[in-house]
Amino acid sequence: MKKVPGETRETMIRLGHSPDADDAFMFYAIAKGKINTGDFRFEHVVEGIENLNRRALNGELDVTAISLHAYAYAGERYAILTSGASVGFNYGPVVVAKTPLMAGELFGKTVAVPGEMTTAFLLLKLFETGVRHVAVPFDRVLEAVEEGRADAALVIHEGQLTYGASRFRKVIDLGEWWYRETGLPLPLGLDVVKKDLGPETAKCLGRILKDSIRYALDHRQDAIQYALPFGRGINPETADRFVGMYVNERTLELGTEDRKAIDTLLAKAHEKQLIPKRVKPEFVEI
């Protein structure tokens, strides 16, 4: 349709992200109108990562945060934006327990996991295929252990820093294990865009997301204050530490090493028959 001179045609984009401090930090500039988004307007769909994973499998969102595990099933619909990834370097999801438990003793044990499509769950199965699991909301994994429904819990988000306050102890940090095994960073979450929006729109959205992340990094304290209420009661120091773990230069732009890590994790998951086919990651270059 021909655009009338002087007329503005806004395109509404459904943007999915989790209600967590790191995602809130990344999208602060978009949510608060701090950057120019051109003719795009954003409807923020804020849900837990497992819900976003399920939505992505159905192609419901235009741009969304997604677990790398879920991307293995949604890659035909979505391409990976080179900004917005959550990448750990020698750290990541942690298996914790109330009673003494060694990493080598997880075979046959039941672990409360924050969703079967999370990358954390995929890593757990890569580490120990014989582990049992019960899927619960990410903020109730410790509760499942307290109630006796699980022997251990797999914690993500700020729980990686706060589990000790509930007198849980570390069994294994799966990010540390991954680094020992591969020498690579650990790609946990991605931001992806629907392919049917077209390559030019995808590139524009990628640039907006990158601008938003850069703005937050450049205005860190303002962005942290905005993100703090998303941290489920954590103090500003913990919020700042957590955001720093997962919003940094790797988030701003995936490098060669990060892309190799994405491909390696998908390859290893297929080798162990944890995903149905070998998935080659597809990136939106901006």
Buried (B, 14 or more C-beta within 10 A) or exposed (E): EEEEEEEEEEBEBBBBBBBBBBBBBBBBBBBEEBBEBEEBEBEBBBBBBBBBBBBBBEBBBBBBBBBBBBBBBBBEBBBBBBBBBBBBBBBBBBBBBBEEBEBEBBEEBBBBBBBBBBBBBBBBBBBBEEBEBEBBBBBBBBBBBBEEEBBBBBBBBBBBBBBEEBEBEBBBBBBBBBBEEBEBBBBBBBBBBBBEBEEEBBBBBBBBBBBBBBBBBEBBEBBBEBBBEBBEEBEEEBBBEBBBBBBBEBBBBBBEEBBBBBBBBBBBBBEEEBBEEEBEBEBBEB
